[in-house]
Amino acid sequence: SIRTSLMFSNVGGLPKTLAITSSAPAEGKTTTAVNLSIVLAQSGASVLLVDADLRAPRVHKVFRCPRGPGLTDYLVKGELHLTENTGVEHLTLLTSGTAPPNPAELLSSSTMDHLLEELADKYDYVLIDSSPVMGLADPIVLSTKVKGVLMVIAAGKVSKGALREAVKRLRGVNAPLTGVILNQIEPDSSEYGYYSRYYYSYGTEQQLIDRAA
C-alpha cells in the first residue's frame, strides 16, 4: 500500500507533515490525499487533512462540508475552525476557507509556520493537499515548510518535460521529495501488471519520469 511504502522508504517512518502535490491539475492529488488520510486514521493515528489548494479547493466537496471558515480565515484573522465530523474516526479537516487574493503570500507567512508547528504537536500526521506545481508559487512555498512532499503523477497525461520542470522547481528550494505516486494506470497494462490504480516507486527521478510520461 502507499502507506506501507512511505513508512519503509523514510527513516523514522512517514513524515509528520506531508504535502501532496502534482505537476498539473486533475492528476489525482486530492483523491490521494483523502485516501491516505483515511487509511492512516483507520489505523488509529490522529490525522488532520488540510486543504491548502487555495485557488481550487476540493477537500470540502469530497466530505460535503462548507469550504469555510478554514485555513485562510486563520491566517488572516487568527480564527481556527476545524471540521471534526468527517464520518471517519480520528480524521479532522481544516478546509481552505474564504477565497484569498494572495494565496502564496498567506502560505509564506510566519503565521503558517506557527500553525504547522502547533498542528504537528497535536496530531500524529498532518497531510496537506497542495496546489499543482507548474505555474504557481503556492506549492513551492509550502514545500519548504513541511517534512515531506509526495508527488502524484497521472500516467500518460503530462509530458516528460513538464515533469522534469516540476521536480526541478521543488529541488530548487530543497523540498523534501518523499516519493512519487503513479496514478490512473490502465488495469491491463503489461508494463505495470496488477497495479491498476496506484504505483509507488523507489526509482530515481529520471526513472519515475520515464515511466509516467
N, C-alpha and C positions, 0 to 999 in steps of 0.2 A: 504494500500500500504506500501511498505518498507519505503518510505519517511515519511509517517504519523506515522508509528510505531516508527521510530527512533526519530522523533520530540518529541513524547509524552513520550518516555522512558528515556529521558535525561533532567535533569533540565537545563533550558536555551536553549533548542532546540538542533538541530543537531550540533555535534562538527564542529568547523570551519575547522579543518584539520583532515581528516578521512582516515586511511589506510584500504584498503580492501585486505584481505589475505585468505588463505585456508591452510589445513593441508598438502595437496598433490597437484600435478598438475592435470589439467583437471577437476576441481570441479566447474568451472563457475565463478571464481572471477573476471576475466576481463569483462565478459559479465555483471556481476552485477555492476561493477564499471562504465562501459559505460552507462548502462541503468539508474542508479541512477543519474549520471551526466546530462544526457539528461532531465530526469524528473525535476530536480532542475532548470536547465537552462530554461526549458519551463515554469516554474512557475515565471520566471522573475529575478531569482537570477543570479549573475555573478559567473561562475563556471570555475575553472581550473582543468583539469584532467591530472595528472602527471603519466607517466609510469616509475615506479621505479623497475619493474621486469627486472633488467639489464641483466640477464642471458637468459631470454626467453621472450622478449617483444612482445606484440601483439596489443597494442592500435593503433599503426600506421597502422597496417594491417586492422583493423576494419574501420578506417577513410580513408584508401587508400592514405596515405601521407608518405613522407620519414621518415625513422627511425631517421635520424639526419640531422643537428646538434640538440642536445637536452640536456637532464639533465646532462649527463656525460661531455659534452663539456663545460657546465657552471662550473661544479665542478672542472674541470681540468684547463680550460683556462679563466673562468670568462665571457664567451660569452653566453648571454641568448637569445635563439631563440624560440619564441612561434609560434604555428600554430593557427591562428585565423579564417582561412577559413575552418570551420568544417562542414558547412551546417546546423548548429544548432545555432540560435541566443543566445548570452550570454555565449556560451561554447567555451573555449580556451583549447588547448592542449600543454603540454610540453612532447614531445616524449622522449624515453630513451636515444637517442644519440648514439655515437660511442661505440662499444662494449669494455668494460674495462677489464683489467686483475685482478682488485682488487675491485669488487663491494662493499663489506662490508666496506672496508677502505674508499671509497668515501662517502658512505651513513653515516658513523660515523663522518665525518669531521665537523669542526665548520662552514665551508662554507655551508654545507647542513642546519645547524641550522639557519644561517643568511638568506638563501634563503627562507626557510619555513616562517620565520617571515615576510619577505618582501611580499611574496605572500599572506599570511593571511591578511595583511593590505590592499592589492589591490583588492582581490576577496572576495565575500561573503562566498564561500566554496572552499576548496582545497581538492580534492579527489585523493588518491594515490593508484594506482594498484601496489601491493607489490608482492614479490616472495612468494611461499608456505613456511610454517613454518618449516616443517620437513627437517633436514639435512643441512639447510642453516643459516648462521648468519645474512644475509641481512635483513630479515623481523623483526628479534628480535631487531636489532639495530634501524631500522626505527620506530618500535612501541614505542620506548622511546622518540621520537621526535614529536609525534602527540597528538592531544587531544582525539582521539578515534580510536578504531580498530574494524573492522567488520569482523567476521569470516564466510566464505562461506563453507558449508559442502554439498557434494553430497550424497544424501540418499542412503545407502546401498553400497557405494563404498569404504569407509575407515573403518578400524576396530576400535572398541571402544578404544583399547589400543593406537592406533595412535592418535586418537582424544584427549584422555586424556593427552598424551605426548605433543601434540601441545599446548593445553591450559596451561599445566604446564610450558612450556617454556615461554609463554607470561606472565603468572603470576609471573614467576621467576624474571622478570625485571620490575614488577609492570606496565605492559602495561594496558592502559585504555580500557579494552574489553567492547565495547559498546553494541554489540548484535551479534546474530548468524542468518545467513540465511540458511535454509534447502532447498536445491536446487535439481532439477531433480527428483521430486516426480511423480510417476505414477498418471495420472488423475483419474483412477478408484480406487485408494487406499482408502479402507474404513477407514483406520486409520486417513487419513488427509482430507477426504471429498473433498471439492471443491478447495483446494489449489493445483492446478495442476502443478505449476512451482516454486513458492516461498512460503516459510512458515517462518514467523518471530515469534520468541518465546521469552517470558519473563521468561521462566523457569530457574531453577538452571543449572549450567554447567553439572552436572551429568544427569539431565533430558534431556538436549539437546543431550548429547552423546548417551543416551539410545534410543532416538527417531531416531537418524540419522543412527546408525550402525545396 
